[in-house]
Amino acid sequence: MTTAQDSSLGREVAYPKGYDPTLLFPIPRAGARSELGLAAAAPLPFTGHDRWMAYELSWLDARGKPQVATATLQVPHDSPSLIESKSLKLYLNSLNGERFEDARAVLERIAGDLSRSAGAPVAVAIGLPPMAEDAAGDGESIDAVEADFDDYGPPNAAYLDADDAAHTEEHLASALLKSNCPVTGQPDWASLHLRYRGPRIDRAGLLRYIVSFREHAGFHEQCVEQIFLDVLHRCRPASLSVEARYTRRGGLDINPWRATADMPPPPPLRDLRQ
């Protein structure tokens, strides 16, 4: 089984001089999910996707003139593998000197290569989602909650609690989510968006829980799945949606989303930090 330690992360790697789909490095999702108590043969308790936004896409047209664009890539939650970020960056840069008839041919090439790597159909489109209007993106920010903080890891689900006597439906947001790359130790910054219906979640406890990820080492997708499962089990919502919008690194950012089957996908938006 391939692991992140086998990838190009944390290693000096020469930029590709030609198109090379073998640069894509898939990491099976099963290992991290087993650590969260999700059996490989059991149905997943969530739906969702991993939405990537690529800011540095370029290729040559049929006459050799460079073209530049942005793109949005969407990997389904149930793909057997996620795609490691540095390998995706290197792969996209390998297209810089490749000639294509038009942008549609570029999209088809990328979609085919990513789908083979992830093991499931990956959607690719030119362009990016619109920018959110404020720093929280949308939702009601809980970052002004008054509380003392001294726990920065490992993630502590014991902070999560909800009032069964008070049911509500709300969208809470925090810009304070931080975790670290499990291979390089580099910080990963994100805003968290939590939509739910059910017992009212204690906001101070939720914020303490988010802050307890600060020294945690985990890939973006795995952090979101852990948050989803912890909130689902500790707060008992009838419906739940968890999205993290991570800031850009290497011309890419990722926005994993996990939700109960009844929840619609969140509107695609970019935060100001993205």
Buried (B, 14 or more C-beta within 10 A) or exposed (E): EEEBEEBBBBEEBEEBEEBBBEBBBBBBBBBBBEEEEBEEEEEBBBBBBBBBBBBBBBBBBEEEEEEEBBBBBBBBBBBEBBBBBBBBBBBBBBBBBBEBEEBEBBBEBBBBBBBEBBBBEBBBEBEBBEEBEEEBBBBEBBBEBEEEEEBBBEBBBEBBBBEEEEEEEEEBBBBBBBBBBBBEEEEBBBBBBBBBBBBBBBBBBBBBBBBBBBBBBBBBBBBBBBBBBBBBEBBBBEBBBBBBBBBBBBBBBBBBBBBBEEBEBBEBBBBEBB
